[in-house]
Amino acid sequence: MPKQSTTTQNTNSLEKTNKTEQGLYAKFHLQHPQSRFALNVDLILPDSGVTAIFGESGSGKTTMLRCIAGLERAQQGHFVMKGETWQSDTVFLPTHKRPLGYVFQEPSLFPHLTAKGNLEYAIKRSGIPLPAGLYDQIIDLMGIESVLANNSQQLSGGEKQRVAIARALLIQPTLLLMDEPLASLDNARKQEILPYLEKLKSTLKTPILYVSHSVEEVMRLADHVVLMQDGKVATQGAIEEVFAQLKSPLLMNNDTSVLWQGQIIEQDARWHLSKVNCAGSKLWIRNNGDDIGQTIRVRILATDVSLTLSPHDDSSILNKLPVTVLDIVPDQDPAMALVRLQTEKNTLIARLTYRSVDHLALAEGKTLWAQIKSVALVR
Ligand SMILES: Nc1ncnc2c1ncn2[C@@H]1O[C@H](COP(=O)(O)OP(=O)(O)OP(=O)(O)O)[C@@H](O)[C@H]1O
């Protein structure tokens, strides 16, 4: 059991600092005495939207979240949230004094209370009066009205987790920490909860740090990604940039893909297609009922991208874009290469055999055409 937090200052007065009046500043150095693992991070993160802490098992995602929550005390630690210091050389706010909500992998509801009882307990514990309408808004946001009277043991896994998220929100946190909140659920339950998380993200202003090792979840929810590797930050940035960088073996496999964001600019009713403009690169996708002007995210798998020296019109492929080779990165499979390509403003990745790389004489700066066999709408 990690050592519980202790107070080293009067927590009534949160120390103000001008270090990061906006944003989150997180710097931790932690070494577990019984393990070789060390966490070493020094980050400034956005104070809005969803930041995914993404990485392989054991890379230190949970440890970082626990340091931020004050559940784990780093030998050296500094955490500033919008100008309020939660930890420094002289400050250590205990967890219960930090204005945060924490959602764990396993929803930890009180089994002897109803869903409503769990929520009321959290509101009472927080000691912050609820503004009019917030309770109903959160219940509605999580879609739990119909299960409020149920004993928490009668709830399904998905319902329990939605109640746990509502409970975390009712504390009115300035930061919401979510540690693999969908990991204990089967795929059907995950698909059921993801739209609630999307709605939560677009409705509430609370910044969310979301730990996950699921590319699908990260691509759907995150705006910003911190990629963790061996206790360090391999890279961080806007989600499109991180997935385009190939900075981790986690991103270099059969599922290697890029994420593009764009707006629907045209509908083709006859063929049930929509045209989406992703920073100048225009793609046809299946019409999923989105209106013109709607912002969407699409995922393009590297295995769905092939390259040709000239734009072929005698192929079934709808999406063809002019591209320039940025670089050629070895795949984990020695037969395969990941070719990073520049489109107008986006990066695209093609997974090809080295034989094809040689056949097309691919090299940095070469211009050619990318054919995109399939584009998946992310939602
Ligand atoms: N209390 C502890 N004492 C010793 N070692 C620990 C302790 N907690 C975590 N570790 C080790 O620290 C490393 C990072 O663990 P952490 O749980 O942060 O990784 P993670 O990226 O969240 O992994 P996962 O995705 O599997 O949850 C692991 O090697 C783990 O065994």
PDBQT file of the ligand as one rigid body, heavy atoms in Angstrom, charges set to zero:
ROOT
HETATM    1  N1  LIG A 401       3.552   0.531  -4.990  1.00  0.00    +0.000 N 
HETATM    2  C1  LIG A 401       4.428   0.069  -5.892  1.00  0.00    +0.000 A 
HETATM    3  N2  LIG A 401       5.585  -0.492  -5.487  1.00  0.00    +0.000 NA
HETATM    4  C2  LIG A 401       6.482  -0.949  -6.376  1.00  0.00    +0.000 A 
HETATM    5  N3  LIG A 401       6.300  -0.895  -7.714  1.00  0.00    +0.000 NA
HETATM    6  C3  LIG A 401       5.165  -0.343  -8.179  1.00  0.00    +0.000 A 
HETATM    7  C4  LIG A 401       4.173   0.164  -7.296  1.00  0.00    +0.000 A 
HETATM    8  N4  LIG A 401       3.147   0.646  -8.042  1.00  0.00    +0.000 NA
HETATM    9  C5  LIG A 401       3.495   0.450  -9.341  1.00  0.00    +0.000 A 
HETATM   10  N5  LIG A 401       4.713  -0.145  -9.417  1.00  0.00    +0.000 N 
HETATM   11  C6  LIG A 401       5.430  -0.490 -10.651  1.00  0.00    +0.000 C 
HETATM   12  O1  LIG A 401       5.566   0.700 -11.385  1.00  0.00    +0.000 OA
HETATM   13  C7  LIG A 401       5.448   0.443 -12.775  1.00  0.00    +0.000 C 
HETATM   14  C8  LIG A 401       4.405   1.369 -13.405  1.00  0.00    +0.000 C 
HETATM   15  O2  LIG A 401       3.127   0.998 -12.948  1.00  0.00    +0.000 OA
HETATM   16  P1  LIG A 401       1.807   1.741 -13.418  1.00  0.00    +0.000 P 
HETATM   17  O3  LIG A 401       0.658   1.061 -12.739  1.00  0.00    +0.000 OA
HETATM   18  O4  LIG A 401       1.971   3.183 -13.207  1.00  0.00    +0.000 OA
HETATM   19  O5  LIG A 401       1.809   1.450 -14.984  1.00  0.00    +0.000 OA
HETATM   20  P2  LIG A 401       0.618   1.633 -16.042  1.00  0.00    +0.000 P 
HETATM   21  O6  LIG A 401       1.242   2.251 -17.241  1.00  0.00    +0.000 OA
HETATM   22  O7  LIG A 401      -0.518   2.343 -15.414  1.00  0.00    +0.000 OA
HETATM   23  O8  LIG A 401       0.259   0.128 -16.328  1.00  0.00    +0.000 OA
HETATM   24  P3  LIG A 401      -1.177  -0.578 -16.644  1.00  0.00    +0.000 P 
HETATM   25  O9  LIG A 401      -1.591  -0.085 -18.000  1.00  0.00    +0.000 OA
HETATM   26  O10 LIG A 401      -0.834  -2.030 -16.649  1.00  0.00    +0.000 OA
HETATM   27  O11 LIG A 401      -2.116  -0.182 -15.563  1.00  0.00    +0.000 OA
HETATM   28  C9  LIG A 401       5.135  -1.012 -12.932  1.00  0.00    +0.000 C 
HETATM   29  O12 LIG A 401       6.325  -1.689 -13.248  1.00  0.00    +0.000 OA
HETATM   30  C10 LIG A 401       4.639  -1.416 -11.547  1.00  0.00    +0.000 C 
HETATM   31  O13 LIG A 401       4.939  -2.757 -11.296  1.00  0.00    +0.000 OA
ENDROOT
TORSDOF 0
